[in-house]
Amino acid sequence: LIGAQPCVAIKTSGHVFLKSVFDSMGIRESRVCPVSGVRFRDKDVLELQRGASSFAASGKVEGRRLTPTAT
């Protein structure tokens, strides 16, 4: 995905920040959301991952053949 940047979400406030801004502003060290003023813990910080587009060429694709067995 062109232009996708890593993001960080704070669970307690629900706000999402660019990881570069989150690190440069010292938000993790202050443990206070700059938008809402809500305090958070380290486990409340989620690093978001880029999702796949569900097309076969957009990630690792594995295929396997299943053969039915009589039980």
Distance bins in CASP14 RR format, pairs under 12 A and 6 or more apart:
PFRMAT RR
TARGET T0000
AUTHOR 0000-0000-0000
RMODE 2
METHOD distances of the structure
MODEL  1
1 49 0 0 0 0 0 1 0 0 0 0 0
1 50 1 0 0 1 0 0 0 0 0 0 0
1 51 0 0 0 0 1 0 0 0 0 0 0
1 52 0 0 0 0 1 0 0 0 0 0 0
1 53 1 0 0 1 0 0 0 0 0 0 0
1 55 0 0 0 0 0 1 0 0 0 0 0
1 58 0 0 0 0 1 0 0 0 0 0 0
1 59 0 0 0 0 0 1 0 0 0 0 0
2 50 0 0 0 0 0 1 0 0 0 0 0
3 18 0 0 0 0 0 1 0 0 0 0 0
3 50 0 0 0 0 0 1 0 0 0 0 0
4 18 0 0 0 0 0 1 0 0 0 0 0
4 19 0 0 0 0 0 1 0 0 0 0 0
4 48 0 0 0 0 0 1 0 0 0 0 0
4 49 0 0 0 0 0 1 0 0 0 0 0
4 50 1 0 1 0 0 0 0 0 0 0 0
4 51 0 0 0 0 1 0 0 0 0 0 0
4 52 0 0 0 0 0 1 0 0 0 0 0
4 53 0 0 0 0 0 1 0 0 0 0 0
5 16 0 0 0 0 0 1 0 0 0 0 0
5 17 0 0 0 0 0 1 0 0 0 0 0
5 18 1 0 1 0 0 0 0 0 0 0 0
5 19 1 0 0 1 0 0 0 0 0 0 0
5 20 1 0 0 1 0 0 0 0 0 0 0
5 21 0 0 0 0 1 0 0 0 0 0 0
5 22 0 0 0 0 0 1 0 0 0 0 0
5 47 0 0 0 0 0 1 0 0 0 0 0
5 48 0 0 0 0 0 1 0 0 0 0 0
5 50 0 0 0 0 1 0 0 0 0 0 0
6 16 0 0 0 0 0 1 0 0 0 0 0
6 17 0 0 0 0 0 1 0 0 0 0 0
6 18 1 0 0 1 0 0 0 0 0 0 0
6 19 1 0 1 0 0 0 0 0 0 0 0
6 20 1 0 0 1 0 0 0 0 0 0 0
6 21 0 0 0 0 0 1 0 0 0 0 0
6 22 0 0 0 0 1 0 0 0 0 0 0
6 23 0 0 0 0 0 1 0 0 0 0 0
6 46 0 0 0 0 0 1 0 0 0 0 0
6 47 1 0 0 1 0 0 0 0 0 0 0
6 48 1 0 0 1 0 0 0 0 0 0 0
6 49 0 0 0 0 1 0 0 0 0 0 0
6 50 0 0 0 0 1 0 0 0 0 0 0
7 14 0 0 0 0 0 1 0 0 0 0 0
7 15 0 0 0 0 0 1 0 0 0 0 0
7 16 1 0 1 0 0 0 0 0 0 0 0
7 17 1 0 0 1 0 0 0 0 0 0 0
7 18 1 0 1 0 0 0 0 0 0 0 0
7 19 1 0 0 1 0 0 0 0 0 0 0
7 20 0 0 0 0 1 0 0 0 0 0 0
7 21 0 0 0 0 1 0 0 0 0 0 0
7 22 0 0 0 0 1 0 0 0 0 0 0
7 23 0 0 0 0 0 1 0 0 0 0 0
7 45 0 0 0 0 0 1 0 0 0 0 0
7 46 0 0 0 0 1 0 0 0 0 0 0
7 47 1 0 0 1 0 0 0 0 0 0 0
7 48 1 0 1 0 0 0 0 0 0 0 0
7 49 0 0 0 0 1 0 0 0 0 0 0
7 50 0 0 0 0 1 0 0 0 0 0 0
7 51 0 0 0 0 0 1 0 0 0 0 0
8 14 0 0 0 0 0 1 0 0 0 0 0
8 15 0 0 0 0 1 0 0 0 0 0 0
8 16 1 0 0 1 0 0 0 0 0 0 0
8 17 1 0 1 0 0 0 0 0 0 0 0
8 18 1 0 0 1 0 0 0 0 0 0 0
8 19 1 0 1 0 0 0 0 0 0 0 0
8 20 0 0 0 0 1 0 0 0 0 0 0
8 21 0 0 0 0 1 0 0 0 0 0 0
8 22 1 0 1 0 0 0 0 0 0 0 0
8 23 0 0 0 0 1 0 0 0 0 0 0
8 24 0 0 0 0 0 1 0 0 0 0 0
8 25 0 0 0 0 0 1 0 0 0 0 0
8 26 0 0 0 0 0 1 0 0 0 0 0
8 27 0 0 0 0 1 0 0 0 0 0 0
8 28 0 0 0 0 1 0 0 0 0 0 0
8 33 0 0 0 0 0 1 0 0 0 0 0
8 40 0 0 0 0 0 1 0 0 0 0 0
8 42 0 0 0 0 0 1 0 0 0 0 0
8 44 0 0 0 0 0 1 0 0 0 0 0
8 45 1 0 1 0 0 0 0 0 0 0 0
8 46 1 0 0 1 0 0 0 0 0 0 0
8 47 1 0 1 0 0 0 0 0 0 0 0
8 48 1 0 0 1 0 0 0 0 0 0 0
8 49 0 0 0 0 0 1 0 0 0 0 0
9 15 1 0 0 1 0 0 0 0 0 0 0
9 16 1 0 1 0 0 0 0 0 0 0 0
9 17 1 0 0 1 0 0 0 0 0 0 0
9 18 0 0 0 0 0 1 0 0 0 0 0
9 19 0 0 0 0 0 1 0 0 0 0 0
9 22 0 0 0 0 1 0 0 0 0 0 0
9 27 0 0 0 0 0 1 0 0 0 0 0
9 33 0 0 0 0 0 1 0 0 0 0 0
9 40 0 0 0 0 0 1 0 0 0 0 0
9 44 0 0 0 0 1 0 0 0 0 0 0
9 45 1 0 0 1 0 0 0 0 0 0 0
9 46 1 0 1 0 0 0 0 0 0 0 0
9 47 0 0 0 0 1 0 0 0 0 0 0
9 48 1 0 1 0 0 0 0 0 0 0 0
9 49 0 0 0 0 0 1 0 0 0 0 0
10 16 1 0 0 1 0 0 0 0 0 0 0
10 17 1 0 0 1 0 0 0 0 0 0 0
10 22 0 0 0 0 1 0 0 0 0 0 0
10 27 0 0 0 0 1 0 0 0 0 0 0
10 28 0 0 0 0 1 0 0 0 0 0 0
10 30 0 0 0 0 0 1 0 0 0 0 0
10 31 0 0 0 0 1 0 0 0 0 0 0
10 32 0 0 0 0 1 0 0 0 0 0 0
10 33 1 0 1 0 0 0 0 0 0 0 0
10 34 0 0 0 0 1 0 0 0 0 0 0
10 35 0 0 0 0 1 0 0 0 0 0 0
10 36 0 0 0 0 1 0 0 0 0 0 0
10 37 0 0 0 0 0 1 0 0 0 0 0
10 38 1 0 0 1 0 0 0 0 0 0 0
10 39 0 0 0 0 1 0 0 0 0 0 0
10 40 1 0 1 0 0 0 0 0 0 0 0
10 41 0 0 0 0 1 0 0 0 0 0 0
10 42 0 0 0 0 0 1 0 0 0 0 0
10 43 0 0 0 0 0 1 0 0 0 0 0
10 44 1 0 1 0 0 0 0 0 0 0 0
10 45 1 0 0 1 0 0 0 0 0 0 0
10 46 1 0 0 1 0 0 0 0 0 0 0
10 47 0 0 0 0 0 1 0 0 0 0 0
10 48 0 0 0 0 0 1 0 0 0 0 0
11 33 0 0 0 0 0 1 0 0 0 0 0
11 38 0 0 0 0 0 1 0 0 0 0 0
11 39 0 0 0 0 0 1 0 0 0 0 0
11 40 1 0 0 1 0 0 0 0 0 0 0
11 41 0 0 0 0 1 0 0 0 0 0 0
11 42 0 0 0 0 0 1 0 0 0 0 0
11 43 0 0 0 0 1 0 0 0 0 0 0
11 44 1 0 1 0 0 0 0 0 0 0 0
11 45 1 0 0 1 0 0 0 0 0 0 0
11 46 1 0 0 1 0 0 0 0 0 0 0
11 47 0 0 0 0 0 1 0 0 0 0 0
11 48 0 0 0 0 0 1 0 0 0 0 0
12 31 0 0 0 0 0 1 0 0 0 0 0
12 32 0 0 0 0 0 1 0 0 0 0 0
12 33 1 0 0 1 0 0 0 0 0 0 0
12 35 0 0 0 0 0 1 0 0 0 0 0
12 36 0 0 0 0 1 0 0 0 0 0 0
12 37 0 0 0 0 1 0 0 0 0 0 0
12 38 1 0 1 0 0 0 0 0 0 0 0
12 39 1 0 0 1 0 0 0 0 0 0 0
12 40 1 0 1 0 0 0 0 0 0 0 0
12 41 0 0 0 0 1 0 0 0 0 0 0
12 42 0 0 0 0 0 1 0 0 0 0 0
12 43 0 0 0 0 0 1 0 0 0 0 0
12 44 1 0 1 0 0 0 0 0 0 0 0
12 45 0 0 0 0 1 0 0 0 0 0 0
12 46 0 0 0 0 0 1 0 0 0 0 0
13 27 0 0 0 0 0 1 0 0 0 0 0
13 31 0 0 0 0 0 1 0 0 0 0 0
13 32 0 0 0 0 1 0 0 0 0 0 0
13 33 1 0 1 0 0 0 0 0 0 0 0
13 34 0 0 0 0 1 0 0 0 0 0 0
13 35 1 0 0 1 0 0 0 0 0 0 0
13 36 1 0 1 0 0 0 0 0 0 0 0
13 37 1 0 0 1 0 0 0 0 0 0 0
13 38 1 0 1 0 0 0 0 0 0 0 0
13 39 0 0 0 0 1 0 0 0 0 0 0
13 40 1 0 0 1 0 0 0 0 0 0 0
13 44 0 0 0 0 1 0 0 0 0 0 0
13 45 0 0 0 0 0 1 0 0 0 0 0
13 46 0 0 0 0 0 1 0 0 0 0 0
14 33 0 0 0 0 1 0 0 0 0 0 0
14 35 0 0 0 0 1 0 0 0 0 0 0
14 36 0 0 0 0 1 0 0 0 0 0 0
14 37 0 0 0 0 0 1 0 0 0 0 0
14 38 0 0 0 0 1 0 0 0 0 0 0
14 40 0 0 0 0 1 0 0 0 0 0 0
14 44 0 0 0 0 1 0 0 0 0 0 0
14 45 0 0 0 0 0 1 0 0 0 0 0
14 46 0 0 0 0 1 0 0 0 0 0 0
14 48 0 0 0 0 0 1 0 0 0 0 0
15 21 0 0 0 0 0 1 0 0 0 0 0
15 22 0 0 0 0 0 1 0 0 0 0 0
15 27 0 0 0 0 1 0 0 0 0 0 0
15 32 0 0 0 0 0 1 0 0 0 0 0
15 33 1 0 1 0 0 0 0 0 0 0 0
15 34 0 0 0 0 1 0 0 0 0 0 0
15 35 1 0 1 0 0 0 0 0 0 0 0
15 36 1 0 0 1 0 0 0 0 0 0 0
15 37 0 0 0 0 1 0 0 0 0 0 0
15 38 0 0 0 0 1 0 0 0 0 0 0
15 40 0 0 0 0 1 0 0 0 0 0 0
15 44 0 0 0 0 0 1 0 0 0 0 0
15 45 0 0 0 0 0 1 0 0 0 0 0
15 46 0 0 0 0 0 1 0 0 0 0 0
16 22 0 0 0 0 1 0 0 0 0 0 0
16 27 0 0 0 0 0 1 0 0 0 0 0
16 33 0 0 0 0 0 1 0 0 0 0 0
16 35 0 0 0 0 1 0 0 0 0 0 0
16 45 0 0 0 0 0 1 0 0 0 0 0
16 46 0 0 0 0 1 0 0 0 0 0 0
16 47 0 0 0 0 0 1 0 0 0 0 0
16 48 1 0 0 1 0 0 0 0 0 0 0
17 23 0 0 0 0 1 0 0 0 0 0 0
17 24 0 0 0 0 0 1 0 0 0 0 0
17 25 0 0 0 0 1 0 0 0 0 0 0
17 26 0 0 0 0 0 1 0 0 0 0 0
17 27 1 0 0 1 0 0 0 0 0 0 0
17 28 0 0 0 0 0 1 0 0 0 0 0
17 33 0 0 0 0 1 0 0 0 0 0 0
17 34 0 0 0 0 1 0 0 0 0 0 0
17 35 0 0 0 0 1 0 0 0 0 0 0
17 40 0 0 0 0 0 1 0 0 0 0 0
17 45 0 0 0 0 1 0 0 0 0 0 0
17 46 0 0 0 0 0 1 0 0 0 0 0
17 47 0 0 0 0 0 1 0 0 0 0 0
17 48 0 0 0 0 0 1 0 0 0 0 0
18 24 0 0 0 0 1 0 0 0 0 0 0
18 25 0 0 0 0 0 1 0 0 0 0 0
18 27 0 0 0 0 0 1 0 0 0 0 0
18 47 0 0 0 0 0 1 0 0 0 0 0
18 48 0 0 0 0 0 1 0 0 0 0 0
19 25 0 0 0 0 0 1 0 0 0 0 0
19 26 0 0 0 0 0 1 0 0 0 0 0
19 27 0 0 0 0 0 1 0 0 0 0 0
19 28 0 0 0 0 0 1 0 0 0 0 0
19 45 0 0 0 0 0 1 0 0 0 0 0
19 46 0 0 0 0 0 1 0 0 0 0 0
19 47 1 0 0 1 0 0 0 0 0 0 0
19 48 0 0 0 0 1 0 0 0 0 0 0
19 49 0 0 0 0 0 1 0 0 0 0 0
20 26 0 0 0 0 0 1 0 0 0 0 0
20 27 0 0 0 0 0 1 0 0 0 0 0
21 27 1 0 0 1 0 0 0 0 0 0 0
21 28 0 0 0 0 0 1 0 0 0 0 0
21 34 0 0 0 0 1 0 0 0 0 0 0
21 35 0 0 0 0 0 1 0 0 0 0 0
22 28 1 0 0 1 0 0 0 0 0 0 0
22 29 0 0 0 0 0 1 0 0 0 0 0
22 30 0 0 0 0 0 1 0 0 0 0 0
22 31 0 0 0 0 0 1 0 0 0 0 0
22 33 0 0 0 0 0 1 0 0 0 0 0
22 34 0 0 0 0 1 0 0 0 0 0 0
22 35 0 0 0 0 0 1 0 0 0 0 0
22 40 0 0 0 0 0 1 0 0 0 0 0
22 45 0 0 0 0 1 0 0 0 0 0 0
22 46 0 0 0 0 0 1 0 0 0 0 0
22 47 0 0 0 0 1 0 0 0 0 0 0
22 48 0 0 0 0 0 1 0 0 0 0 0
23 29 0 0 0 0 1 0 0 0 0 0 0
23 45 0 0 0 0 0 1 0 0 0 0 0
23 47 0 0 0 0 0 1 0 0 0 0 0
24 34 0 0 0 0 0 1 0 0 0 0 0
25 32 0 0 0 0 0 1 0 0 0 0 0
25 33 0 0 0 0 0 1 0 0 0 0 0
25 34 1 0 0 1 0 0 0 0 0 0 0
25 35 0 0 0 0 0 1 0 0 0 0 0
26 32 0 0 0 0 0 1 0 0 0 0 0
26 33 0 0 0 0 0 1 0 0 0 0 0
26 34 0 0 0 0 1 0 0 0 0 0 0
26 45 0 0 0 0 0 1 0 0 0 0 0
27 33 1 0 0 1 0 0 0 0 0 0 0
27 34 1 0 0 1 0 0 0 0 0 0 0
27 35 0 0 0 0 1 0 0 0 0 0 0
27 36 0 0 0 0 0 1 0 0 0 0 0
27 37 0 0 0 0 0 1 0 0 0 0 0
27 38 0 0 0 0 0 1 0 0 0 0 0
27 39 0 0 0 0 0 1 0 0 0 0 0
27 40 0 0 0 0 1 0 0 0 0 0 0
27 42 0 0 0 0 0 1 0 0 0 0 0
27 44 0 0 0 0 0 1 0 0 0 0 0
27 45 0 0 0 0 1 0 0 0 0 0 0
28 34 0 0 0 0 0 1 0 0 0 0 0
28 40 0 0 0 0 1 0 0 0 0 0 0
28 41 0 0 0 0 0 1 0 0 0 0 0
28 42 1 0 0 1 0 0 0 0 0 0 0
28 44 0 0 0 0 0 1 0 0 0 0 0
28 45 1 0 0 1 0 0 0 0 0 0 0
28 47 0 0 0 0 0 1 0 0 0 0 0
29 40 0 0 0 0 0 1 0 0 0 0 0
29 42 0 0 0 0 0 1 0 0 0 0 0
29 45 0 0 0 0 0 1 0 0 0 0 0
30 37 0 0 0 0 1 0 0 0 0 0 0
30 38 0 0 0 0 0 1 0 0 0 0 0
30 39 0 0 0 0 1 0 0 0 0 0 0
30 40 0 0 0 0 1 0 0 0 0 0 0
31 37 0 0 0 0 0 1 0 0 0 0 0
31 38 0 0 0 0 1 0 0 0 0 0 0
31 39 1 0 1 0 0 0 0 0 0 0 0
31 40 1 0 1 0 0 0 0 0 0 0 0
31 41 1 0 0 1 0 0 0 0 0 0 0
31 42 1 0 0 1 0 0 0 0 0 0 0
31 43 0 0 0 0 0 1 0 0 0 0 0
31 44 0 0 0 0 1 0 0 0 0 0 0
31 45 0 0 0 0 1 0 0 0 0 0 0
32 38 1 0 0 1 0 0 0 0 0 0 0
32 39 1 0 1 0 0 0 0 0 0 0 0
32 40 1 0 0 1 0 0 0 0 0 0 0
32 41 0 0 0 0 0 1 0 0 0 0 0
32 44 0 0 0 0 0 1 0 0 0 0 0
33 39 1 0 0 1 0 0 0 0 0 0 0
33 40 1 0 0 1 0 0 0 0 0 0 0
33 41 0 0 0 0 0 1 0 0 0 0 0
33 44 0 0 0 0 1 0 0 0 0 0 0
33 45 0 0 0 0 0 1 0 0 0 0 0
34 40 0 0 0 0 0 1 0 0 0 0 0
38 44 0 0 0 0 1 0 0 0 0 0 0
40 46 0 0 0 0 0 1 0 0 0 0 0
50 58 0 0 0 0 0 1 0 0 0 0 0
50 59 0 0 0 0 0 1 0 0 0 0 0
51 58 0 0 0 0 1 0 0 0 0 0 0
51 59 0 0 0 0 1 0 0 0 0 0 0
52 58 1 0 1 0 0 0 0 0 0 0 0
52 59 1 0 1 0 0 0 0 0 0 0 0
52 60 0 0 0 0 1 0 0 0 0 0 0
52 61 0 0 0 0 1 0 0 0 0 0 0
53 59 0 0 0 0 1 0 0 0 0 0 0
54 61 0 0 0 0 0 1 0 0 0 0 0
55 61 0 0 0 0 1 0 0 0 0 0 0
56 62 0 0 0 0 0 1 0 0 0 0 0
56 63 0 0 0 0 0 1 0 0 0 0 0
END
